[in-house]
Amino acid sequence: NIHGVEGRVTVRVEVLASGRPGKMWLKQGSGSSILDQNAQEQLKQWRFVPARKNGQAVSAWIDVPVLYHLSEANKR
C-alpha cells in the first residue's frame, strides 16, 4: 500500500508493437495524487502482449485499472 491510502486509478496506455508501454495518461484518478502518480510509474515497468493486425504486432490503446487495497491487518 502507499501511505495507507486505498483507491482505484484507471490509466490509458499505448501498448507499442514491442509490448512496451508508450504514451499514457490518467483516465480516472483515485482522488489521491500519490496513487495516481504511482500507478503510472508502475505501468512504465510492465510488458504487455501487443495487439495484432493481419498477423503483425501493432500499437493500440488500452485502459488499465490499478487497485490499491489495504489488507485487514493494515486497517487497524
Summary of the structure (lengths in Angstrom):
residues: 76
radius of gyration: 14.7
end to end distance: 13.9
largest distance: 53.1
contacts: 193
relative contact order: 0.33
helix: 20%
strand: 45%
